[in-house]
Structure formats: structure tokens, C-alpha cells
Amino acid sequence: MDPGVLAQVLRPLENLFSAERHPNLLVGLGVADDAAVYRLNDQQAIISTTDFFTPVVDDPYDYGAIAAANAMSDVYAMGGEVLFALNIAAFPPDMDPAIVTEVLRGAADKVIEAGGVVAGGHTIQDQEPKYGLAVTGLVHPDRIFTKGGARPGDRLILSKPLGTGTISTALKRDLVHPDHAVAMIESMKRLNRCPAVAGQAVGVRSATDVTGFGLLGHAAEMTQAGGVRFRFWMSKMPLLPGATDYAAQWIFPGGSHNNKAFYGHLVQFDAGIPEDRQMLLWDAQTSGGLLLAVPADRVDDFFAECARHEQSAWVVGEVIEGEGIEVRE
């Protein structure tokens, strides 16, 4: 949904479940974040989230795996681990059942990789396929990652390259190079579990996953929640192979333009950054990486933890005092 429309839809609901009336609801509608968190006791809090979408790739197994990785990412964005998931599916009544099986199998394999189980779900008939998961996770109540925990001096670290929006749009238009599609699919299928575990190991308190609102849209929510300013360096941004090629052709999903329209007033770009490169930071991502605010004195430890799990990560910016976002060359 367009971020502006979504904000309008949710605004009347924000105070219905206030912290005063529901003290165990640690993260809910009152603050924009990646998942709901409800405290069970002093040691455990439940994370609950859901996500689903129409196919972004042609192969049904890959589609299911990507949808599952994307849905579980919200648990990792809150610093938790996956417990179990429920399928959410809509398929045409005349679709070959073998295709549906492959979608579910791709998702199941990803849930198994996450250490969780698929415990059921719900399906309906629809002419346009849709698939995703409702995911339940677990986190310690005192160790939740939120969008509002970044502090001046933290380094901003991204765990996946950008570019899935522009490349997947090129794929839909039959304009993509096969090697670029393969790299994109592998990135989207990769779980965000390792950077979340590394973040917990070094005391991270603020993170989000980069999905439909693009890097800058999700980063803007972090700055607003934390009362801080982010400084990004365009030259440090990791990009998927081919992303700059399709960006130069102005191949972007509609959501990327919506992101710029809604959050653009919060962001200042250096004059030397071309507009197509700017758009890559607005690009609506599917199953993107985590953006974490890591204390400066723990960055080396964070990368050491990532290396233990063969997890890539890049320092792309820093947290400073102020508000909004600046993007330098």
C-alpha cells in the first residue's frame, strides 16, 4: 500500500490499544515498526507478523521461498527467532496442484532453515496468486530491536545489496539478463537471521528490514522514531548486479515513486548524485536486508560475528544529531 495512504488508514487506530491500557503490548499500532511484540513474562515476549504478495519470480519454489524469507524477516528485524508459521495463500481454482505444492515446499524449506515449523494456514480461491506467512517469533523483552533505538555515533550497517525492485520489474518486462535474475533471487531467498544474531551479540537496539518503502523510507521511520539524523554515503551502497543498468533505463516499480513522493521532504541529496542513483535508495525492495544501527565500538565485533556465518554486511552510513536524512556522494 502507498505509505501515505497506509498512514491515513492507520491513524484513527493508533490509540485504541494504548500502553496504559495494555502494558504487555510492547510494540503495537502506536509506533510504526516491523512487527507486534507482546510480553509473556520477564524472560519472553512473542513477536507476531504477517506478509504476503503476488509472484515476483516465475519459478513456484523460488516464489514460496522468497515469500517466506520476506515474512520471517520482520521477526529478525525485531531481534527475535522464528517459532512457527502459518501459510496464507490465494490461488486460482484451475491452477495445477503441483505448482501450489512447489510454492508451499519452497516456503517450508525456508522455515525449516530458520529453525521453525509450519503449523497450518488458510487458503482461498483468487484469480491472481498470492502467498505469504503469518509468523510467530520469540525475543527477550529487554532485547528487542526497534526503529527508535538509534543513537548519535552509531554506524548504519546493511546486510543485503539493494536493487530487487528495479531488477524484478525488468524481469516482469522480459528485459533482465539471466545472471542478474539469478543473483537477485538468491539475495531475496537469503534469511536475515545471521545479521539479527550478530546484532544481538553486540547489543544492537535499533534495526529495520528494507522492504516496500525502500532504504530511505524505512530509514526515515527510524530517524523519526529515534529523534536522530542519518547520514548515508552513496558510494558505500551495495547494489545487486545489473541494478544500475535498469535504473539508468528508469525501470522501477510504482512503489518506488510513491516512496519518494511521501518521504522525499525528509531527505537531502548531494547535488552530484544522479537521479537514477537516488531512485535506487527509494526502490521498493522485496525481502531486502536488515538496516542496523550498531554502536561504533562494536562494529568490528559485529563483522566478526557475521564472518562466522558467512554473512555479508556493509557500513553505509552513520547516526548523527538532528533530524531527517542526508545522502552524500
Sequence and secondary structure as in RCSB ss.txt:
>XXXX:A:sequence
MDPGVLAQVLRPLENLFSAERHPNLLVGLGVADDAAVYRLNDQQAIISTTDFFTPVVDDPYDYGAIAAANAMSDV
YAMGGEVLFALNIAAFPPDMDPAIVTEVLRGAADKVIEAGGVVAGGHTIQDQEPKYGLAVTGLVHPDRIFTKGGA
RPGDRLILSKPLGTGTISTALKRDLVHPDHAVAMIESMKRLNRCPAVAGQAVGVRSATDVTGFGLLGHAAEMTQA
GGVRFRFWMSKMPLLPGATDYAAQWIFPGGSHNNKAFYGHLVQFDAGIPEDRQMLLWDAQTSGGLLLAVPADRVD
DFFAECARHEQSAWVVGEVIEGEGIEVRE
>XXXX:A:secstr
  HHHHHHHHGGGTTTT TTT TTEEESTTS  SSEEEE SSS EEEEEEEEES SSS HHHHHHHHHHHHHHHH
HHTT EEEEEEEEEEE TTS HHHHHHHHHHHHHHHHHTT EEEEEEEEE SS EEEEEEEEEE TTS  BTT  
 TT EEEESS B HHHHHHHHHTT   HHHHHHHHHHHHS SHHHHHHHHHTT  EEEE  TTHHHHHHHHHHHH
HT EEEEEGGG  B TTHHHHHHTT   HHHHHHHHHHGGGEEE TTS HHHHHHHH   SS  EEEEE GGGHH
HHHHHHHHTT   EEEEEEESSSEEEEE 
